[in-house]
Amino acid sequence: ILEEYRGIITLLNTFANTAPNKHIVFMGYGSLEGHIKRMTKQYSNIHFQPAVIPSEIIEYTSGADIGVFFIESDLCLSYQYSLPNKFGEYILAGLPVLVSSSLSYLTEIVNDNKCGWSLNTDDNTALSNFVSSINKDSIELIKIKVNRYDNTIGWELEEQKLSHIYT
């Protein structure tokens, strides 16, 4: 969902002012779709992909280097402690995840498993510095930890725990 509370304006502004070899793709639909499309005409490193059917999301997402899940910092507890499908999709696609530090539960997962990064989305300098400094080698190192984390989660493992509890 391409809405302002998802940090999209911050991401657009960051990538509009970064090196042209640093790219971002927005996939989906929402009120900011038109704004994103206008930005794609001005900046060769900002891209838009219309929403795809759910069974194709992982295929598209796996072409990225990093998955980004930002939500503005003024959150209700439901968002703060959520575990959204998007996070799981990024992990399934083998992507390190960049999350808002205001997303407490995701930040805890990312930090504990070293499968990504957590940044304060209110600090534009932190995001700009991250985007400028990230490189393929550092991403590849984190991908190893993403795969390790992916092997510890999943319905098959949860099913065993639940079966034990209910039997």
C-alpha positions in Angstrom: 0.0 0.0 0.0 1.6 3.2 -1.2 0.6 5.6 1.5 2.4 8.5 3.3 2.6 6.8 6.7 4.8 4.1 5.1 7.7 6.5 4.9 7.5 6.7 1.1 8.1 10.5 0.9 11.2 10.1 3.0 12.4 7.2 0.8 11.6 9.2 -2.4 13.5 12.3 -1.1 16.5 10.2 -0.1 16.8 8.4 -3.4 16.2 11.7 -5.3 19.3 13.0 -3.6 21.6 10.0 -3.7 24.0 8.5 -6.2 22.2 7.4 -9.4 23.6 3.8 -9.0 21.4 3.4 -5.8 17.9 2.3 -6.9 14.5 1.9 -5.2 11.4 0.2 -6.6 7.9 0.8 -5.2 5.5 -1.9 -5.9 1.8 -1.7 -5.2 -1.0 0.9 -5.3 -2.3 3.7 -3.2 -2.7 7.4 -2.9 1.1 8.1 -3.6 1.1 6.1 -6.8 0.9 9.2 -9.0 3.6 11.0 -7.1 5.9 8.0 -7.4 5.3 7.8 -11.1 6.1 11.5 -11.5 9.4 10.9 -9.6 10.3 8.0 -11.9 10.3 10.5 -14.8 12.7 12.8 -13.0 15.1 10.3 -11.4 16.4 7.3 -13.2 17.0 5.4 -9.9 13.4 5.6 -8.7 11.1 2.9 -10.2 7.4 1.9 -10.0 5.9 -1.6 -10.5 2.1 -2.0 -10.3 0.8 -4.5 -7.8 1.2 -8.1 -8.9 -0.9 -11.1 -7.9 0.1 -12.6 -4.5 1.6 -15.7 -6.0 4.1 -13.6 -7.9 5.3 -11.3 -5.1 8.3 -13.4 -4.1 9.4 -13.7 -7.7 9.5 -9.9 -8.1 10.8 -9.2 -4.7 13.7 -11.6 -5.0 15.2 -9.4 -7.7 16.0 -6.7 -5.1 19.0 -6.5 -2.9 17.2 -5.3 0.3 13.6 -5.2 1.4 12.4 -2.0 3.1 9.7 -1.8 5.6 9.2 1.7 6.9 6.3 3.1 8.9 6.2 6.6 10.3 7.2 6.7 14.0 3.8 7.9 15.4 2.3 4.4 15.7 -0.4 2.6 17.5 0.7 -0.5 19.4 -0.8 -2.8 16.7 1.7 -1.5 14.1 4.6 -1.2 16.6 4.4 -4.9 17.5 3.2 -6.3 14.2 4.8 -9.0 12.1 3.5 -8.1 8.6 3.4 -10.5 5.6 5.8 -8.1 3.8 8.6 -8.9 6.3 8.1 -12.7 5.8 8.0 -12.2 2.0 11.4 -10.4 2.2 12.9 -13.2 4.3 11.5 -15.9 2.0 13.0 -14.0 -1.0 16.4 -14.2 0.8 16.6 -10.4 1.3 18.1 -8.5 4.2 15.4 -6.2 5.7 15.7 -2.5 6.5 13.0 -1.6 9.1 12.0 1.5 11.0 13.3 1.5 14.5 9.8 2.4 15.7 8.7 -1.1 14.7 9.8 -2.7 18.0 9.1 -6.3 17.2 10.7 -6.2 13.7 13.7 -4.3 15.1 14.1 -7.0 17.8 14.0 -9.8 15.1 16.4 -8.0 12.8 18.9 -7.2 15.6 18.7 -10.6 17.3 19.1 -12.5 14.0 21.4 -10.0 12.3 19.2 -10.3 9.2 19.0 -6.6 8.4 19.1 -3.2 9.8 16.9 -0.9 11.8 17.0 2.9 11.3 15.2 5.8 12.8 12.9 7.0 10.0 12.7 10.4 11.5 16.4 10.9 10.9 16.8 11.6 7.2 20.6 11.8 7.6 20.7 8.2 9.0 18.8 6.9 5.9 20.9 8.9 3.5 24.1 7.7 5.2 22.9 4.1 5.1 22.0 4.3 1.4 25.3 5.9 0.5 27.4 3.4 2.4 25.7 0.1 1.7 27.4 -2.1 -0.8 27.1 -5.6 -2.4 29.7 -7.1 0.0 27.9 -6.0 3.2 24.5 -7.1 1.7 26.0 -10.6 0.9 27.2 -11.0 4.4 23.8 -10.2 5.8 22.1 -12.6 3.3 23.9 -15.5 4.9 22.3 -14.6 8.2 18.9 -14.1 6.5 19.1 -17.7 5.2 20.1 -18.9 8.6 17.1 -17.1 10.2 14.8 -18.4 7.4 15.7 -22.0 8.4 14.5 -21.4 12.0 11.0 -20.1 11.1 8.0 -21.5 9.1 4.8 -23.3 9.6 6.4 -26.7 9.6 8.4 -25.8 12.8 5.5 -24.0 14.4 3.2 -26.9 13.7 5.5 -29.2 15.7 5.4 -26.8 18.7 1.6 -26.5 18.5 1.1 -30.2 18.1 3.1 -30.8 21.2 1.1 -28.3 23.2 -2.3 -29.6 22.0 -1.5 -33.3 22.4 
